[in-house]
Amino acid sequence: GGGGGAADVDINPAQGRELALQRGRGGGGGGGELNALESRTIQLTGGVVRSRLALKAEMERFGRVELAYMGNRHDPGADAPLVRFATSSSAQMALEAINAGQVVFEGGTVTAEFKRGGPRQPERRQSAEARLDITSRDIARDLARDREDRYRRRG
């Protein structure tokens, strides 16, 4: 390779993927190893992406995209856009390019990180909300039971 700070530019693609994967292990702010799904999934943490097709097309520069999900467009902090690649090396290359400012949407750059954790948090929230989630059918069933109970007590 050449000298200076941008040595990655002189590395052939195969070496670059290998180095990127080694760099991705154990480091970073999240701690711990990424599982098979997490190592292939990146979540956009900053910037603006308005089109799923644009997101998918831009990410396919780095490898085959299995999933391009826009999340909650009105509140990206609650449910941020994410992209799942077929391989972890594609995800690592995309992540590095995004955070180096080489990926542009709507004239601006974006930031990203590996998506950690599964659907555990939404499941917890769902179970707490489930107690409050009552339909008219539930109310009608409960009223019918109450009527039956009253009728039995009288007769």
C-alpha positions in Angstrom: 0.0 0.0 0.0 0.9 3.7 -0.1 1.8 5.9 2.8 -0.4 8.3 4.8 -3.7 7.9 6.6 -5.9 6.5 3.8 -4.1 3.2 3.4 -7.4 1.3 2.9 -7.6 2.8 -0.6 -4.6 0.8 -1.8 -5.9 -2.6 -0.5 -7.5 -4.9 -3.0 -11.2 -5.7 -2.4 -10.7 -9.2 -0.9 -8.1 -7.9 1.6 -10.4 -4.9 2.4 -13.3 -7.1 3.2 -11.1 -9.3 5.4 -9.7 -6.3 7.3 -13.1 -4.7 7.6 -14.5 -7.9 9.2 -11.5 -8.1 11.6 -12.0 -4.5 12.5 -15.7 -5.1 13.1 -15.1 -7.8 15.8 -15.1 -6.8 19.4 -14.7 -3.1 18.9 -17.2 -0.2 18.9 -19.6 1.1 21.4 -22.0 -1.8 21.6 -19.7 -4.4 23.2 -19.8 -8.1 22.5 -19.9 -10.1 19.3 -22.5 -9.5 16.7 -24.7 -12.5 15.9 -25.2 -13.7 12.3 -28.2 -11.4 11.6 -26.7 -8.4 13.4 -23.5 -8.6 11.4 -25.5 -8.3 8.1 -27.9 -5.6 9.2 -27.1 -1.8 9.4 -29.4 0.8 10.9 -29.3 4.4 9.7 -28.8 6.7 12.7 -28.6 10.1 11.1 -29.4 11.9 7.8 -32.5 11.8 5.6 -33.6 9.0 3.3 -37.0 9.5 1.7 -37.3 6.6 -0.7 -36.9 2.9 0.0 -36.0 2.3 -3.7 -33.2 4.9 -3.4 -32.0 3.3 -0.2 -31.9 -0.2 -1.7 -30.3 1.0 -5.0 -27.5 2.8 -3.2 -26.9 -0.1 -0.8 -26.7 -2.6 -3.6 -23.4 -1.0 -4.6 -21.9 -3.0 -1.7 -23.6 -6.3 -2.3 -27.0 -8.1 -2.5 -29.6 -6.5 -0.3 -32.1 -8.9 1.3 -34.2 -6.2 3.1 -34.5 -2.4 2.8 -36.9 -1.2 5.6 -37.8 2.5 5.9 -39.0 2.3 9.6 -41.2 5.1 10.9 -40.7 8.0 8.5 -42.4 10.4 11.0 -40.3 9.4 13.9 -37.0 7.8 12.8 -35.7 7.7 16.3 -38.4 5.3 17.3 -38.0 2.9 14.3 -35.0 3.8 12.2 -34.4 2.7 8.6 -32.4 -0.5 8.2 -30.8 -2.6 5.5 -30.0 -6.3 5.7 -27.3 -7.6 3.3 -26.8 -11.2 2.1 -23.3 -11.1 3.6 -21.6 -9.5 6.6 -18.7 -8.3 4.4 -21.2 -6.3 2.3 -22.7 -4.8 5.4 -19.3 -3.9 6.8 -18.2 -2.2 3.5 -21.5 -0.2 3.4 -21.2 0.8 7.0 -17.6 2.1 6.5 -18.6 4.0 3.3 -21.6 5.6 4.9 -19.7 6.7 8.0 -16.8 8.0 5.8 -19.4 10.3 4.0 -19.2 8.4 0.7 -22.9 7.6 0.6 -25.3 10.5 -0.2 -29.1 10.7 -0.1 -31.1 13.9 -1.0 -27.8 15.8 -1.3 -26.7 14.9 2.3 -24.7 12.3 4.0 -26.1 9.7 6.5 -24.6 7.9 9.4 -25.2 4.2 10.4 -24.3 1.5 12.8 -24.8 -2.3 13.1 -28.4 -3.1 14.2 -28.0 -4.7 17.6 -30.6 -6.8 19.4 -33.8 -8.3 18.1 -37.4 -7.6 18.6 -37.1 -8.0 22.3 -38.0 -4.4 23.3 -41.1 -4.2 21.1 -42.3 -7.5 22.5 -42.0 -6.2 26.0 -43.9 -3.0 25.1 -46.5 -5.0 23.3 -47.2 -7.2 26.3 -47.6 -4.1 28.5 -50.0 -2.6 26.0 -51.9 -5.9 25.5 -53.6 -5.5 28.9 -55.0 -2.2 27.7 -55.9 -3.4 24.2 -59.6 -4.1 24.4 -61.9 -4.5 21.5 -65.7 -4.1 21.3 -65.9 -7.9 21.0 -64.1 -8.3 24.4 -66.6 -5.9 26.0 -69.6 -7.6 24.5 -68.3 -11.0 25.7 -67.8 -9.7 29.2 -71.2 -8.2 29.3 -72.8 -11.4 28.2 -71.0 -13.3 30.9 -72.1 -10.8 33.5 -75.8 -11.2 32.3 -75.5 -15.0 32.5 -74.1 -14.9 36.0 -76.9 -12.6 37.2 -79.5 -14.8 35.6 -78.1 -17.9 37.2 -78.0 -16.2 40.7 -81.7 -15.3 40.4 -83.0 -18.6 39.2 
